Amino acid sequence: MADRLADALSPYLRSHAANPVDWFPWSDEAFAEARRRDVPVLVSIGYSTCHWCHVMSRESFSDPVIAARLNSGFVAIKVDREEHPDVDASFLAAAGAFTGNLGWPLNVFVTPEGKTFFAGTYWPPTAVGQLPSFGQVLDAVADAWTSRRTEVEQTAGAVVDALRQSADRLSTSAADSAAVPEKLVTDSLAAAVDELAAYEDGEFGGFGGAPKFPVAPVLLFLLERAATGDRLALEIASRALSAISGLDQPRERVIAALRDRIDGGFFRYATKRDWSDPHYERMLYDNAQLLVAFARLAQLDPAARQAASNVAEGISAFLIEVMEQPEGGFASAQDSESTVGGRRLEGAYFALDAAARVAQDPPALDAKVLTGWNGLAIGALATAGFVLSRDPWITAARRAADALIARHLRVDGTLVRASLAGRISAANATLEDYGMLASGLLDLAAATGEVRYAVVARSLVDLVLVDQSRAFEGETFVVPGGADPVLLSLGIALENDPSEGAYPSGLSSLARACTSLHLVTGHVSYRQAAERVIHQLMPVAAPRPVSFGATLAVASALAQPVEQLVVVSDDPHSPLAAVARSLFRSGAISTVLTPAQAAAFADAGFELFEGRKKEAAYLCRSFVCRMPFDDASELAEALGQRG
């Protein structure tokens, strides 16, 4: 049996290398082998810190009898969803036709042509209640393949047709986006807040029942609305952030709701409605977005400022002390399991106090450096460092950005999806990589005053932004080189997947980057691109705000008057700078930089900084600027006047 996973870049794939299953990595070779043998394909998707992925690997995939059955009747492919998010998105969409209980591990049975005809998640080695064993599933799928082949292929074809029709509807919506009235967007944002209020858990905060996730993009949307004066949005977000951080819990508790008080990081989700009993994996994207959320809460609510700042301190410490990698950039996740007292257990390490942890190895990191997720972390540390005046956080963001630019930005301007200890993944970068990194670099440019980050961000957006003629065909952004080549060869690639959840989609992150670029360049083409995407997505996002928080946050920014504050000063902590750091309004940008830095921005074509030679504060609304301010109190008074 070939051992094809032993040298994989992905720690998740390497963890399956010892299975008796004859795994293939994601490749054309695997599908060619299935066609040669005329057998179905199992595409098994997970990630290294997924608890039930570990369980299924130890149980079903390590069982020699089950593995023999799988090897004889199928071709088995193992996929790291973090390395190949487009592959995951395509099969996740198809799996929705067979199960509403979507998650990971995701196990999808497809034809040798890649068309899905059955799917599920975790299957144990022996049946448990109504849950069949994995062996029973394999037998049923093999029987259907051999005795009901026509029915199987009809089912697979119907799933592909349904997905294509859904994509066509989205493209049609994009082509018609210019006809969407602006008032409809504004009304939809208010309705989305009302919908979230109705869905809120009034007793424990957050949304829905168990299992319960923080859904950070939704909290950021609510805070974006709170910045427009929406009190209800602020109350919902504040209750959720207080609940997940355990601010009202006794200090002696090591685990406070969804947060480890010792090193400050947040866990991915809780298994109970009251936020207790977490699943202990800790994801880079959750902690990055929650860092921004607590920093924004500190800005918006004076009563919560100190507590929110303390939580932000903890998250930043976790990112810098635990997740930052020696070669630069941040690890994608930390495992939920560790070995304590000779036993490998989930969460055991986090139940220990600080003194007891010294004698234990912490849970392993998945040290893959993912471009998009690092963009979220760069932007979070830069934004939180700027508004809370924490220069070391901004310095950490700069270190990560410099590492990404050095290693993940190719000479032709395209991006690498992932790396690990200097090795570069063969996986294609996706739109989320371009959008998240561009947004993060723009946040860093605003926090540092360094134009080089904004220049790289602009080049990334320009590379994926289509020209106006193609925009009328329903496209706004196209990833360089196209989608994953295996998906393309099979004809099952999802074009510009809009789905969100725990973090922004490629479309919404690029729309955010374009919104920021418009604010600093004055080029209306960037705003038009963002508007096309938001109008395209609002028909699906507005009715389901809990699933499209990032899209709605950009929509909120676009719906507000453009407001720009540039403080030019050699003292980054001057009274004028302090006012700039306190400004948080939806649709606004605020930055502090030296006269030399302002000149560098202007020379690079960023129109907002033209003529900013005098040390002063420049307040502009819709690119119409007032006389410069020299007095901080006068600037603060002006900012209190809307319109």
C-alpha positions in Angstrom: 0.0 0.0 0.0 1.4 3.4 -1.0 2.1 5.9 1.7 1.2 9.1 0.0 0.5 11.3 3.0 3.7 10.9 5.0 5.4 13.9 3.4 2.4 16.1 3.1 2.7 19.7 4.1 -0.6 19.5 6.0 -0.3 18.1 9.6 -3.8 16.8 9.2 -2.9 14.7 6.3 0.3 13.5 8.0 -1.7 12.4 11.0 -3.6 9.9 8.7 -0.4 8.5 7.1 -0.3 5.6 9.6 -3.9 4.6 8.8 -4.3 1.2 7.0 -6.5 3.2 4.5 -4.8 3.6 1.2 -5.2 7.4 1.1 -4.6 9.6 -1.8 -4.1 13.4 -1.4 -6.4 15.7 -3.4 -5.3 15.1 -7.0 -6.2 14.2 -10.5 -4.4 10.9 -9.9 -7.0 9.8 -7.4 -9.9 10.3 -9.8 -8.0 8.7 -12.6 -7.5 5.6 -10.4 -11.2 5.5 -9.6 -12.1 5.6 -13.3 -9.6 2.9 -14.1 -11.1 0.6 -11.4 -14.7 1.9 -12.0 -15.3 2.4 -8.2 -16.7 5.3 -6.3 -14.6 7.8 -4.4 -14.7 8.8 -0.8 -13.6 12.4 -0.3 -12.9 12.7 3.5 -12.4 16.3 4.6 -11.3 17.7 8.0 -8.6 19.7 9.7 -6.0 19.0 12.3 -7.7 20.5 15.4 -11.1 18.9 14.7 -12.0 16.7 17.7 -14.3 14.3 15.8 -11.8 14.0 13.0 -9.3 12.7 15.5 -12.0 10.3 16.8 -12.9 8.9 13.4 -9.2 8.5 12.5 -8.5 6.5 15.7 -11.7 4.4 15.3 -12.9 3.8 11.8 -9.9 4.8 9.7 -7.6 2.8 12.0 -9.7 -0.4 11.9 -8.0 -2.9 9.6 -11.3 -4.6 8.6 -13.0 -1.3 7.7 -9.8 -0.1 5.9 -9.7 -3.3 3.8 -13.3 -2.8 2.8 -12.6 0.8 1.9 -9.5 0.0 0.0 -11.1 -2.8 -2.0 -14.3 -1.0 -3.1 -13.3 2.7 -3.2 -10.6 5.2 -3.9 -10.1 7.3 -0.7 -9.0 10.9 -0.7 -8.0 12.9 2.4 -8.4 16.7 2.2 -7.3 19.4 4.7 -10.1 21.9 4.4 -7.8 24.7 5.6 -5.4 24.0 2.8 -8.1 23.5 0.2 -11.1 25.7 1.2 -12.5 25.7 -2.3 -12.6 21.9 -2.3 -14.3 21.9 1.0 -16.8 24.6 -0.1 -17.8 22.6 -3.2 -18.4 19.3 -1.4 -20.0 21.0 1.5 -22.6 22.6 -0.8 -23.2 19.2 -2.4 -23.4 17.4 0.9 -26.2 19.7 1.9 -28.5 17.7 -0.3 -28.1 14.6 1.9 -27.7 15.9 5.5 -28.6 19.0 7.4 -26.0 18.1 10.0 -23.0 19.6 8.1 -19.6 19.7 9.8 -16.3 17.9 10.0 -15.2 15.3 9.3 -17.2 15.6 6.1 -17.3 12.3 4.2 -18.6 12.6 0.7 -19.1 9.7 -1.8 -18.7 10.8 -5.4 -18.6 9.2 -8.8 -15.2 9.0 -10.6 -16.3 12.2 -12.3 -16.6 14.0 -8.9 -20.4 14.1 -8.7 -21.8 13.6 -5.2 -24.4 10.9 -4.6 -24.2 10.5 -0.8 -22.6 12.3 2.2 -22.4 12.4 6.0 -20.1 13.4 8.8 -18.8 11.2 11.6 -19.5 7.5 11.4 -18.3 5.2 14.2 -16.8 1.7 13.7 -19.9 0.1 15.3 -23.5 1.4 15.1 -24.6 3.6 18.0 -28.4 4.1 18.3 -29.7 5.4 15.0 -26.2 6.2 13.8 -24.9 3.4 11.4 -21.4 2.1 11.6 -19.0 3.2 8.9 -18.8 -0.4 7.7 -22.6 -0.4 7.2 -22.3 2.9 5.2 -19.6 1.5 3.0 -21.7 -1.7 2.3 -24.8 0.4 1.5 -22.9 2.7 -0.8 -21.1 -0.2 -2.6 -24.4 -2.0 -3.1 -26.0 1.1 -4.6 -23.0 1.6 -6.9 -23.2 -2.0 -8.2 -26.9 -2.8 -8.2 -28.5 0.7 -8.7 -25.9 2.5 -10.8 -28.4 4.4 -12.9 -30.2 5.7 -9.8 -26.9 6.7 -8.3 -25.8 8.6 -11.4 -29.2 10.4 -11.7 -28.9 11.5 -8.1 -25.4 12.8 -8.6 -26.4 14.6 -11.8 -29.4 16.2 -10.0 -27.1 17.6 -7.2 -24.7 19.1 -9.8 -27.7 20.7 -11.7 -29.1 22.2 -8.5 -25.8 23.7 -7.6 -25.3 25.2 -11.0 -28.8 26.7 -10.9 -28.0 28.3 -7.6 -24.8 29.7 -9.0 -26.7 31.0 -12.0 -29.2 32.8 -9.7 -26.4 34.5 -7.9 -24.8 35.6 -11.2 -28.1 37.0 -12.4 -28.4 38.9 -9.1 -25.0 40.3 -9.7 -25.8 41.4 -13.2 -28.9 43.2 -11.9 -27.3 44.7 -8.9 -27.3 48.2 -10.1 -31.1 48.2 -10.0 -31.2 47.5 -6.2 -32.4 50.7 -4.5 -30.1 52.0 -1.8 -33.0 52.4 0.6 -33.6 48.7 0.3 -30.1 48.0 1.6 -30.6 50.4 4.5 -34.0 48.9 5.4 -32.5 45.4 5.2 -29.8 46.3 7.7 -32.3 47.4 10.3 -34.4 44.3 9.6 -31.2 42.1 10.1 -30.7 43.6 13.5 -34.3 42.9 14.4 -33.9 39.3 13.1 -30.8 38.8 15.3 -32.7 40.2 18.3 -35.4 37.7 17.8 -32.8 34.9 17.5 -30.8 36.0 20.5 -30.6 33.6 23.5 -32.2 35.9 26.1 -30.9 33.9 29.0 -27.3 33.2 28.1 -26.5 35.6 25.3 -25.4 34.8 21.8 -27.5 33.0 19.2 -29.3 29.6 19.1 -28.9 26.6 21.2 -26.2 23.9 21.5 -23.7 23.5 20.0 -23.1 27.2 20.3 -20.6 29.3 18.4 -19.5 32.9 18.9 -20.2 33.8 15.2 -17.7 36.7 15.4 -18.7 38.2 12.0 -22.2 38.7 13.3 -20.9 40.4 16.4 -18.7 42.7 14.2 -21.8 43.5 12.1 -23.8 44.4 15.2 -20.9 46.6 16.4 -20.8 48.3 13.0 -24.5 49.1 13.4 -23.9 50.3 16.9 -21.4 52.7 15.5 -24.3 54.3 13.6 -26.2 54.8 16.8 -28.2 51.6 16.9 -28.6 50.9 20.6 -30.2 47.5 20.2 -27.3 46.3 18.1 -24.9 47.4 20.8 -26.9 45.7 23.5 -27.0 42.4 21.7 -23.3 42.4 20.9 -22.4 43.5 24.4 -24.4 40.7 26.0 -22.8 38.1 23.7 -19.3 39.3 24.3 -19.8 39.4 28.0 -21.2 35.8 28.0 -18.5 34.2 25.9 -15.7 36.0 27.9 -17.1 35.1 31.3 -16.7 38.6 32.7 -19.2 37.9 35.4 -17.7 34.6 36.4 -15.5 34.1 39.5 -11.8 34.9 39.0 -10.7 31.6 40.3 -12.2 29.8 37.3 -9.5 28.8 34.9 -11.9 28.4 32.0 -14.3 31.4 31.8 -17.2 30.4 29.5 -15.4 30.2 26.1 -12.1 31.7 27.2 -9.0 30.4 28.8 -8.2 33.0 31.4 -4.5 32.0 31.7 -3.4 32.7 28.2 -6.5 34.6 27.0 -7.4 32.6 23.9 -11.0 31.7 22.9 -12.1 28.1 22.1 -14.1 27.4 19.0 -17.5 26.5 20.4 -19.4 25.3 23.4 -21.4 22.1 23.5 -24.0 23.6 25.9 -26.3 26.5 25.5 -24.8 28.3 28.6 -21.4 28.4 26.9 -20.0 25.6 29.2 -18.2 22.5 28.2 -16.3 23.9 25.2 -14.6 22.0 22.4 -11.1 23.2 23.1 -9.6 23.7 19.7 -8.6 27.4 19.2 -8.7 28.9 15.8 -6.7 31.8 14.5 -9.8 33.3 12.7 -12.0 33.3 15.8 -9.4 35.0 18.0 -8.5 37.6 15.4 -12.1 38.7 14.9 -12.9 38.6 18.6 -9.9 40.8 19.2 -11.4 43.4 17.0 -14.8 43.0 18.6 -13.6 43.6 22.1 -11.5 46.6 20.9 -14.6 48.1 19.2 -16.7 47.4 22.3 -14.2 49.3 24.4 -14.6 52.3 22.0 -18.4 52.2 21.9 -19.2 51.6 25.6 -17.3 53.6 28.2 -18.8 51.4 31.0 -17.3 48.3 29.4 -14.0 49.8 28.3 -11.7 48.4 31.0 -13.2 44.9 30.9 -13.2 44.7 27.1 -9.6 46.0 27.0 -8.6 43.3 29.5 -10.1 40.6 27.3 -8.4 42.1 24.2 -5.1 42.0 26.1 -5.6 38.3 26.7 -6.4 37.6 23.1 -3.4 39.5 21.9 -1.1 37.6 24.3 -2.5 34.3 23.0 -1.8 35.3 19.4 1.7 36.6 20.0 2.9 34.2 22.7 1.2 31.0 21.5 0.3 31.3 17.8 3.2 33.4 16.3 5.7 31.2 14.4 9.5 31.6 14.6 9.7 32.1 10.8 6.9 34.7 11.0 3.2 34.6 10.6 0.6 32.8 12.9 -0.3 29.2 13.2 -3.8 28.3 11.9 -5.0 26.5 15.1 -4.2 24.8 18.4 -5.4 21.3 19.0 -8.1 20.5 21.6 -6.3 17.4 22.9 -3.1 17.0 24.9 -1.4 14.3 27.0 -1.9 14.9 30.7 -1.0 12.2 33.3 -0.1 9.8 30.6 -3.5 10.0 28.9 -4.5 11.9 25.8 -7.6 13.9 26.6 -9.6 16.8 25.2 -9.3 19.9 27.3 -7.3 18.4 30.1 -4.4 20.9 29.7 -6.8 23.8 30.0 -8.3 22.6 33.3 -4.9 23.0 34.9 -3.8 26.2 36.6 -0.7 28.1 35.4 1.7 26.4 37.8 0.5 22.9 36.8 0.8 23.7 33.1 4.6 24.3 33.4 5.2 20.6 33.7 3.0 19.7 30.7 3.4 20.0 27.0 0.7 22.3 25.6 -1.6 21.1 22.9 0.0 20.9 19.5 -0.3 23.7 17.0 -1.2 23.2 13.4 1.6 25.5 12.3 0.4 26.0 8.8 0.6 29.7 8.0 -2.6 30.5 5.9 -2.5 33.7 4.0 -6.1 34.7 4.5 -6.3 33.9 8.2 -3.1 35.7 8.7 -4.6 38.7 7.0 -7.4 38.6 9.6 -4.8 38.5 12.4 -2.7 41.3 10.9 -5.7 43.5 10.6 -6.9 42.6 14.1 -3.7 43.4 15.9 -3.2 46.6 13.9 -6.8 47.8 14.6 -6.9 46.9 18.3 -3.3 48.2 18.8 -4.3 51.5 17.2 -7.5 52.1 19.1 -6.2 50.9 22.4 -2.8 52.4 22.0 -0.9 49.1 22.3 2.2 49.6 20.1 3.6 46.0 20.6 0.4 44.6 19.0 1.0 46.8 15.9 4.6 45.7 15.9 3.5 42.0 15.9 1.1 42.8 13.0 4.0 44.3 11.1 6.2 41.2 11.7 3.5 38.9 10.3 2.8 41.2 7.3 6.5 41.4 6.4 6.8 37.6 6.6 3.7 37.1 4.4 4.9 39.6 1.9 8.4 38.0 1.8 7.2 34.4 1.5 3.6 34.3 0.3 3.7 37.0 -2.4 5.2 35.8 -5.6 7.2 37.9 -8.0 4.2 38.0 -10.4 2.0 39.4 -7.7 0.0 36.3 -7.0 -0.3 34.7 -3.6 0.6 31.4 -2.0 -2.2 29.8 0.0 -0.2 28.2 2.8 3.3 27.4 4.0 4.8 25.4 6.9 8.3 25.9 8.2 9.4 27.3 4.8 7.7 24.8 2.6 5.1 26.2 0.2 1.8 24.4 -0.4 0.8 23.5 -3.9 -2.8 24.5 -3.1 -4.1 27.5 -5.0 -4.7 30.7 -3.2 -8.4 31.7 -3.1 -10.3 34.9 -3.1 -10.3 34.9 0.7 -6.5 35.0 0.7 -6.5 38.1 -1.5 -9.4 39.8 0.3 -8.3 39.1 3.9 -4.7 39.9 3.3 -5.5 43.1 1.5 -7.9 44.2 4.2 -5.4 43.4 6.9 -2.6 45.3 5.2 -4.9 48.3 4.7 -5.6 48.2 8.5 -1.9 48.0 9.2 -1.2 50.9 6.8 -3.7 53.0 8.7 -2.2 52.0 12.1 1.4 52.5 11.1 1.3 55.2 8.5 3.5 53.0 6.3 2.4 53.3 2.7 4.1 50.1 1.5 1.4 48.0 3.1 -1.3 50.0 1.3 0.6 49.6 -2.0 0.7 45.8 -1.7 -3.0 45.7 -0.7 -4.0 47.8 -3.7 -2.0 45.5 -6.0 -3.7 42.5 -4.6 -7.2 43.9 -5.2 -6.3 45.2 -8.6 -5.1 41.7 -9.6 -8.4 40.1 -8.8 -10.8 43.0 -9.8 -12.3 42.4 -13.2 -12.8 45.1 -15.7 -16.2 46.8 -16.1 -17.3 44.8 -19.1 -17.0 41.5 -17.2 -18.8 43.0 -14.2 -22.0 43.1 -16.3 -21.7 39.4 -16.8 -22.1 38.9 -13.0 -18.4 38.8 -12.1 -16.6 41.3 -9.9 -13.5 39.4 -8.7 -11.7 36.4 -10.3 -8.8 34.5 -8.6 -5.7 34.5 -10.7 -5.2 31.3 -12.5 -8.8 30.2 -11.9 -10.2 27.8 -9.4 -8.6 24.6 -8.1 -7.5 22.7 -11.2 -8.9 19.4 -10.1 -12.3 20.9 -9.4 -12.2 22.6 -12.8 -11.3 19.4 -14.6 -14.2 17.7 -12.9 -16.6 20.6 -13.7 -17.7 21.1 -10.1 -15.9 24.3 -9.0 -18.0 26.9 -7.3 -17.6 30.3 -8.8 -17.0 32.9 -6.1 -18.6 31.0 -3.3 -20.5 33.6 -1.1 -21.0 31.4 2.0 -19.8 32.7 5.3 -20.2 31.5 8.9 -17.2 31.7 11.2 -15.2 34.1 9.0 -15.7 36.3 5.9 -16.0 34.9 2.4 -13.6 35.9 -0.3 -16.3 38.2 -1.8 -17.1 40.0 1.4 -13.5 40.4 2.4 -12.6 41.9 -1.0 -15.7 44.1 -0.8 -14.3 45.4 2.5 -10.9 46.0 1.0 -12.4 47.9 -1.9 -14.4 50.0 0.5 -11.2 50.9 2.4 -9.4 51.6 -0.8 -12.1 54.0 -2.0 -11.7 56.0 1.3 -8.0 56.5 0.8 -7.7 56.7 -3.0 -11.0 58.5 -4.0 -11.3 56.1 -6.9 -15.0 55.4 -7.4 -14.2 52.1 -9.2 -13.4 50.5 -5.9 -16.6 51.6 -4.3 -18.6 50.4 -7.3 -17.0 47.0 -7.0 -17.9 46.8 -3.4 -21.4 47.9 -4.1 -21.8 45.3 -6.9 -20.8 42.5 -4.5 -23.1 43.7 -1.7 -26.1 44.2 -3.9 -25.4 40.8 -5.3 -25.3 39.1 -1.9 -28.0 41.1 0.0 -30.9 38.9 -1.3 -29.3 35.9 0.4 -27.6 37.7 3.3 -30.4 39.9 4.6 -32.8 37.0 5.4 -30.0 35.0 7.1 -28.0 37.6 9.1 -26.5 35.0 11.4 -24.8 33.4 8.4 -23.6 36.6 6.6 -22.3 38.9 9.2 -19.3 40.1 7.2 -21.4 40.9 4.2 -23.8 42.9 6.3 -20.9 44.8 8.0 -19.7 46.0 4.6 -23.2 46.9 3.6 -23.5 49.0 6.7 -20.2 50.8 5.9 -21.4 51.5 2.3 -24.7 52.8 3.5 -23.2 55.5 5.7 -21.7 58.9 4.7 -18.1 58.7 3.8 -16.0 60.2 6.7 -12.2 60.5 6.8 -9.9 61.7 9.6 -6.2 62.1 9.0 -4.0 63.4 11.8 -0.6 64.5 10.7 1.8 64.6 13.7 5.3 63.6 14.7 3.8 62.5 18.0 1.6 59.4 17.5 0.1 59.9 20.9 -0.7 63.6 20.8 -4.1 64.9 21.9 -5.2 65.1 18.2 -4.0 61.5 17.7 -6.0 60.4 20.8 -9.1 61.8 19.2 -8.4 59.9 16.0 -7.8 56.6 17.9 -11.2 57.0 19.5 -13.1 57.4 16.2 -15.2 54.4 15.2 -18.0 55.0 12.8 -19.4 52.8 10.2 -18.1 53.9 6.8 -15.2 56.0 8.3 -11.4 55.8 8.3 -9.1 57.2 10.9 -5.3 57.3 10.8 -2.3 59.1 12.4 1.0 59.6 10.4 3.9 61.9 10.1 4.3 64.6 7.5 6.8 62.5 5.6 4.5 59.5 5.7 1.6 61.6 4.4 3.8 62.7 1.5 4.7 59.1 0.7 1.0 58.2 0.6 0.3 61.1 -1.7 3.2 60.2 -4.0 1.9 56.7 -4.3 -1.5 57.9 -5.5 -3.6 57.9 -2.4 -5.6 61.0 -2.9 -6.8 61.4 0.7 -3.3 62.5 1.7 -2.7 65.1 -0.9 -1.5 68.4 0.6 -1.3 67.1 4.2 2.0 68.9 4.9 1.0 70.8 8.1 0.8 69.1 11.4 -2.9 69.2 12.1 -6.1 67.1 11.9 -7.9 66.9 8.5 -11.6 66.0 8.8 -13.3 65.2 5.5 -16.9 64.1 4.7 -17.5 62.6 1.3 -14.0 63.9 0.3 -15.0 67.5 1.1 -12.5 68.6 3.9 -12.9 71.3 6.5 -10.2 73.6 7.6 -7.4 71.8 9.5 -7.9 71.5 13.3 -5.0 72.3 15.7 -7.1 71.9 18.9 -8.2 68.4 20.0 -11.3 69.7 21.8 -12.5 71.5 18.7 -11.9 68.3 16.6 -13.9 66.2 19.1 -16.7 68.7 19.0 -16.7 68.6 15.2 -16.8 64.9 15.2 -19.9 65.0 17.4 -21.8 66.9 14.7 -23.3 64.5 12.1 -23.8 66.1 8.7 
